[in-house]
Amino acid sequence: MVKLILSNEKKITLTRGNKTITRSEIDYETNKAMYDFRGFKQAKDDVKDNTKEVDQTFENEAKVIPLKKKRKTKKKKDE
């Protein structure tokens, strides 16, 4: 039997480089020293950061070089 605990806990988003995790605020407060030691910081929701990521991906897509088609070879007939 599985017990589900339903509650209205506040969630907090933590980031370290590219890695993003979501934890409850109670868990973060109790283990704040460990999260800081491991390099996790509270994530800030900035709209400007998200638009920069989109712009960079668009620029990278423009630099894609199309692949050349493979040449078809004729099969030799056995005599």
C-alpha positions as CSV (number, residue, x, y, z in Angstrom):
1,M,0.0,0.0,0.0
2,V,1.3,3.4,-0.9
3,K,0.5,6.4,1.2
4,L,0.3,9.8,-0.4
5,I,0.9,13.0,1.5
6,L,-0.8,15.9,0.0
7,S,0.2,19.4,1.2
8,N,0.6,22.9,-0.1
9,E,4.4,23.1,0.4
10,K,6.2,25.9,-1.3
11,K,8.7,24.7,-3.9
12,I,12.1,26.3,-4.4
13,T,14.2,26.0,-7.6
14,L,18.0,25.6,-7.1
15,T,20.6,25.8,-9.9
16,R,24.2,24.9,-10.3
17,G,25.6,25.6,-13.8
18,N,23.2,23.9,-16.2
19,K,21.6,21.6,-13.6
20,T,18.3,22.7,-12.0
21,I,16.5,21.0,-9.2
22,T,13.2,21.7,-7.3
23,R,13.0,21.0,-3.6
24,S,10.5,22.0,-0.9
25,E,11.3,25.1,1.0
26,I,11.3,23.2,4.3
27,D,14.0,20.8,3.0
28,Y,16.0,23.7,1.6
29,E,16.0,25.6,5.0
30,T,17.0,22.5,7.0
31,N,19.8,21.6,4.5
32,K,20.8,25.1,3.4
33,A,24.5,24.6,4.4
34,M,24.8,21.4,2.3
35,Y,23.2,23.0,-0.8
36,D,25.6,26.0,-0.5
37,F,28.5,23.6,-0.1
38,R,27.6,21.7,-3.2
39,G,27.2,25.0,-5.2
40,F,23.4,25.3,-5.5
41,K,22.0,28.8,-5.5
42,Q,18.4,29.9,-5.6
43,A,17.2,30.4,-9.2
44,K,16.0,33.7,-10.3
45,D,13.2,34.0,-12.9
46,D,14.6,36.6,-15.3
47,V,12.8,37.0,-18.6
48,K,16.0,38.5,-20.1
49,D,18.0,35.3,-19.5
50,N,15.5,33.2,-21.3
51,T,15.4,35.4,-24.4
52,K,19.2,35.3,-24.6
53,E,19.2,31.5,-24.7
54,V,16.6,31.5,-27.5
55,D,18.6,34.0,-29.5
56,Q,21.8,31.9,-29.2
57,T,20.1,28.8,-30.3
58,F,18.6,30.6,-33.4
59,E,22.1,31.8,-34.3
60,N,23.5,28.3,-34.0
61,E,20.8,26.9,-36.3
62,A,21.7,29.4,-39.1
63,K,25.3,28.0,-39.1
64,V,24.2,24.5,-39.9
65,I,25.7,23.2,-43.1
66,P,23.5,20.8,-45.2
67,L,24.9,17.3,-45.8
68,K,25.9,16.2,-49.3
69,K,23.8,13.5,-50.9
70,K,25.4,10.0,-51.2
71,R,26.3,8.9,-54.6
72,K,24.6,5.8,-55.9
73,T,27.0,3.1,-57.1
74,K,26.2,0.5,-59.8
75,K,26.3,-3.1,-58.8
76,K,28.6,-5.4,-60.8
77,K,26.9,-8.3,-62.6
78,D,28.5,-11.7,-62.1
79,E,29.4,-13.5,-65.3
